[in-house]
Amino acid sequence: MSWFGKMVGGTVGLMIGGPLGAIAGAAVGHHLFDKNQKERRPGRIDRDYGTTPRSSQAEERQATFFLALFSILGKVAKADGTVSKAEGDALIGFLNQMNIQGQERDFAIKVFNEAKNSRFTVRDFAGQFADATRGQDHLRSSLMDMLYRIAMADGELNRVEEEMIETVGGVLGFSSAEVTRLRQQFIGDAQQAYAVLGVSPDAPDDEIRSTYRRLVQEYHPDAVIGQGMPQEFVEYATRRFQDVQSAWETIQKTRKIR
């Protein structure tokens, strides 16, 4: 992640500011301390984390998505007062799926831990994420998808977790019906394929087809790469793209759509 060195150097964190910037600063402090303890020797100059150039808009967007994702995940995971082993395993699963390794992986975990115990609310984090993702509905949908995945890691969605995710959805501009459709992907609803596409089971064929085509365009790996998103999100978007394709195929067979 090109922005990571700048984050540790302080450039991106200062540009982001707000609650996410505060979490980044706290996580960077611990990250640097741990790195110093493990790797630095007296008189050594660490070339990776020296003075860094001003961050680009794309790098700030990538960093904001990363920070918001793991900050809100931390808040949701601890919504019921504690982070269960299953939720911790789900976090590690996310890191593995997004191929986040090494120092970036350690940093993500520190952001998660700093955020879950911070004075900031999930609304604070979601509001800053909303400001950074105007006009990028697929990024907002992806965040909601990840929140439900970690909340359901222990096999149930408790009311506190549900309310917290609904709060995030509201801040991001999703209607109650849209949040319900997103949730249905994870609670074993019989109409799961419709929920994946975010359409009603009663929607006409043309509406479902147009929605499918829009999602395919939004989550196509080439489109995501063109927006300057990091490789980790490209991999996630690819899986989302595959889910959309699978859901469409299921609906096609059910409705006999050609």
C-alpha positions as CSV (number, residue, x, y, z in Angstrom):
1,M,0.0,0.0,0.0
2,S,1.7,3.2,-1.2
3,W,0.0,5.3,1.4
4,F,1.1,3.2,4.3
5,G,4.6,4.7,4.5
6,K,3.2,8.2,4.4
7,M,0.7,7.3,7.1
8,V,3.4,6.1,9.4
9,G,5.5,9.2,8.4
10,G,2.5,11.4,9.4
11,T,1.6,12.9,6.0
12,V,-1.7,11.1,5.3
13,G,-2.8,11.1,8.9
14,L,-2.5,14.9,9.1
15,M,-4.3,15.4,5.9
16,I,-7.2,13.1,6.9
17,G,-7.7,14.6,10.4
18,G,-10.9,14.1,12.4
19,P,-11.8,11.0,14.3
20,L,-10.1,8.7,11.7
21,G,-6.9,10.8,11.8
22,A,-6.9,10.5,15.6
23,I,-7.2,6.8,15.5
24,A,-4.5,6.7,12.8
25,G,-2.2,8.8,15.1
26,A,-2.8,6.5,18.1
27,A,-2.2,3.4,16.0
28,V,0.9,4.9,14.3
29,G,2.3,5.7,17.8
30,H,2.0,2.1,18.9
31,H,3.2,0.9,15.5
32,L,6.3,3.0,15.6
33,F,7.0,2.0,19.2
34,D,6.7,-1.7,18.4
35,K,8.9,-1.3,15.3
36,N,11.5,0.6,17.2
37,Q,11.6,-2.1,19.9
38,K,11.9,-4.9,17.4
39,E,13.9,-3.6,14.5
40,R,15.9,-0.4,15.2
41,R,19.4,-0.3,16.4
42,P,21.3,2.8,17.8
43,G,22.3,5.0,14.9
44,R,20.2,3.3,12.3
45,I,18.3,5.4,9.8
46,D,15.0,3.9,8.8
47,R,14.7,4.7,5.2
48,D,11.1,3.4,4.9
49,Y,9.7,5.9,7.4
50,G,11.6,9.1,6.9
51,T,10.4,12.3,5.4
52,T,7.6,11.6,3.0
53,P,6.1,13.7,0.1
54,R,2.6,15.1,0.2
55,S,0.0,12.4,-0.2
56,S,-2.1,12.3,-3.4
57,Q,-5.9,12.4,-3.4
58,A,-6.0,8.8,-4.3
59,E,-3.8,7.8,-1.4
60,E,-5.9,9.8,1.0
61,R,-9.0,8.1,-0.3
62,Q,-7.4,4.7,0.1
63,A,-6.2,5.5,3.6
64,T,-9.6,6.8,4.6
65,F,-11.3,3.6,3.4
66,F,-8.8,1.5,5.2
67,L,-9.1,3.4,8.5
68,A,-12.9,3.7,8.3
69,L,-13.3,-0.1,7.6
70,F,-11.2,-1.3,10.5
71,S,-12.4,1.4,12.9
72,I,-16.0,0.7,12.3
73,L,-15.4,-3.1,12.4
74,G,-13.8,-2.6,15.8
75,K,-16.9,-0.7,17.1
76,V,-19.3,-3.3,15.7
77,A,-17.3,-6.2,17.0
78,K,-17.4,-4.8,20.5
79,A,-21.0,-3.6,20.3
80,D,-22.1,-6.2,22.8
81,G,-19.3,-5.3,25.2
82,T,-16.7,-7.8,24.2
83,V,-15.0,-9.1,21.0
84,S,-15.6,-12.8,20.8
85,K,-13.1,-15.3,19.5
86,A,-15.3,-15.8,16.4
87,E,-15.3,-12.1,15.7
88,G,-11.5,-12.0,16.2
89,D,-11.2,-14.9,13.8
90,A,-13.4,-13.0,11.3
91,L,-11.1,-10.1,11.4
92,I,-8.1,-12.3,10.6
93,G,-10.2,-13.8,7.9
94,F,-10.8,-10.4,6.4
95,L,-7.1,-9.6,6.5
96,N,-6.3,-12.9,4.8
97,Q,-9.0,-12.4,2.1
98,M,-7.7,-8.9,1.3
99,N,-4.1,-10.2,1.4
100,I,-3.0,-7.7,4.0
101,Q,0.3,-8.9,5.5
102,G,3.3,-7.8,7.4
103,Q,3.4,-4.3,8.9
104,E,0.2,-3.3,7.2
105,R,-1.6,-6.2,8.9
106,D,-0.2,-5.2,12.3
107,F,-1.4,-1.7,11.6
108,A,-4.9,-2.8,10.7
109,I,-5.2,-4.7,13.9
110,K,-4.0,-1.7,15.9
111,V,-6.6,0.5,14.2
112,F,-9.3,-2.1,15.1
113,N,-8.2,-2.2,18.7
114,E,-7.7,1.6,19.1
115,A,-11.1,2.3,17.6
116,K,-13.1,-0.3,19.6
117,N,-11.9,1.3,22.9
118,S,-12.0,4.9,21.7
119,R,-14.3,7.7,22.8
120,F,-15.5,8.1,19.2
121,T,-18.8,6.6,18.1
122,V,-19.5,4.6,15.1
123,R,-21.5,7.6,13.8
124,D,-18.3,9.7,14.0
125,F,-16.4,7.2,11.8
126,A,-19.2,6.7,9.4
127,G,-19.7,10.4,8.9
128,Q,-16.1,10.9,7.9
129,F,-16.3,7.9,5.6
130,A,-19.4,9.3,4.0
131,D,-17.7,12.6,3.3
132,A,-14.8,10.8,1.6
133,T,-17.0,8.5,-0.5
134,R,-19.6,10.9,-2.1
135,G,-20.8,9.4,-5.3
136,Q,-19.2,6.0,-4.7
137,D,-22.1,3.9,-3.6
138,H,-20.2,0.6,-4.3
139,L,-17.6,1.6,-1.6
140,R,-20.4,2.3,0.8
141,S,-22.2,-1.0,0.0
142,S,-18.9,-2.9,0.4
143,L,-18.4,-1.4,3.9
144,M,-21.9,-2.5,4.9
145,D,-21.2,-5.9,3.5
146,M,-18.1,-6.3,5.6
147,L,-19.8,-5.0,8.8
148,Y,-22.5,-7.7,8.5
149,R,-19.9,-10.4,7.8
150,I,-18.0,-9.7,11.0
151,A,-21.2,-9.1,13.1
152,M,-22.5,-12.6,11.9
153,A,-19.1,-14.3,12.6
154,D,-20.4,-15.8,15.8
155,G,-23.6,-17.1,14.1
156,E,-26.0,-14.4,15.3
157,L,-26.7,-10.7,14.8
158,N,-27.6,-9.3,18.2
159,R,-29.8,-6.2,18.5
160,V,-26.9,-3.9,19.5
161,E,-24.8,-4.9,16.5
162,E,-27.9,-4.5,14.3
163,E,-28.6,-1.0,15.5
164,M,-25.0,0.0,15.1
165,I,-24.9,-1.2,11.5
166,E,-28.3,0.5,10.8
167,T,-26.8,3.7,12.1
168,V,-23.8,3.4,9.7
169,G,-26.3,2.7,6.9
170,G,-28.3,5.8,7.7
171,V,-25.2,8.0,7.8
172,L,-24.1,6.5,4.4
173,G,-27.5,7.3,2.9
174,F,-29.1,3.9,2.8
175,S,-32.8,3.7,3.3
176,S,-34.3,1.2,5.9
177,A,-35.4,-1.0,3.0
178,E,-31.9,-1.0,1.5
179,V,-30.3,-1.9,4.8
180,T,-32.8,-4.7,5.2
181,R,-31.9,-6.1,1.8
182,L,-28.2,-6.0,2.7
183,R,-28.9,-7.8,6.0
184,Q,-30.8,-10.5,4.3
185,Q,-27.7,-11.7,2.6
186,F,-26.4,-12.9,5.9
187,I,-29.4,-14.2,7.8
188,G,-30.3,-17.2,5.7
189,D,-33.2,-15.5,3.8
190,A,-34.7,-17.7,1.1
191,Q,-34.5,-14.8,-1.3
192,Q,-30.8,-14.4,-0.8
193,A,-30.0,-13.9,-4.5
194,Y,-32.3,-10.9,-4.6
195,A,-30.7,-9.5,-1.5
196,V,-27.2,-9.8,-3.1
197,L,-28.4,-7.6,-6.0
198,G,-30.3,-5.3,-3.7
199,V,-33.7,-5.7,-5.4
200,S,-37.1,-6.8,-4.3
201,P,-38.3,-10.3,-5.2
202,D,-41.3,-8.5,-6.8
203,A,-39.2,-6.3,-9.0
204,P,-39.8,-6.7,-12.8
205,D,-37.2,-8.5,-14.9
206,D,-36.0,-5.3,-16.6
207,E,-35.3,-3.6,-13.2
208,I,-33.3,-6.7,-12.0
209,R,-31.4,-6.9,-15.3
210,S,-30.4,-3.2,-15.2
211,T,-29.4,-3.5,-11.5
212,Y,-27.3,-6.5,-12.3
213,R,-25.6,-4.7,-15.2
214,R,-24.9,-1.6,-13.0
215,L,-23.3,-3.7,-10.2
216,V,-21.2,-5.6,-12.7
217,Q,-19.8,-2.3,-14.0
218,E,-19.2,-1.0,-10.4
219,Y,-17.4,-4.1,-9.1
220,H,-15.6,-5.2,-12.3
221,P,-11.9,-5.4,-11.3
222,D,-10.8,-3.2,-14.2
223,A,-13.2,-0.4,-13.0
224,V,-12.0,-0.6,-9.4
225,I,-8.4,-0.5,-10.5
226,G,-9.2,2.5,-12.7
227,Q,-10.5,4.4,-9.6
228,G,-7.1,4.0,-8.0
229,M,-8.2,1.7,-5.2
230,P,-5.6,-0.5,-3.5
231,Q,-5.0,-4.1,-4.5
232,E,-6.7,-5.3,-1.3
233,F,-10.0,-3.7,-2.3
234,V,-9.6,-5.0,-5.9
235,E,-9.5,-8.5,-4.5
236,Y,-12.6,-7.9,-2.4
237,A,-14.4,-6.3,-5.3
238,T,-13.6,-9.3,-7.4
239,R,-15.3,-11.6,-5.0
240,R,-18.3,-9.2,-4.8
241,F,-18.4,-9.3,-8.6
242,Q,-18.5,-13.1,-8.5
243,D,-21.3,-13.0,-5.9
244,V,-23.3,-10.7,-8.2
245,Q,-22.8,-13.0,-11.2
246,S,-23.9,-16.0,-9.1
247,A,-27.0,-14.2,-7.8
248,W,-28.0,-13.2,-11.4
249,E,-27.6,-16.7,-12.6
250,T,-29.8,-18.0,-9.8
251,I,-32.5,-15.4,-10.6
252,Q,-32.2,-16.1,-14.3
253,K,-32.9,-19.8,-13.7
254,T,-35.7,-19.1,-11.3
255,R,-37.5,-16.6,-13.6
256,K,-36.3,-18.2,-16.8
257,I,-34.9,-14.8,-17.9
258,R,-33.0,-14.9,-21.2
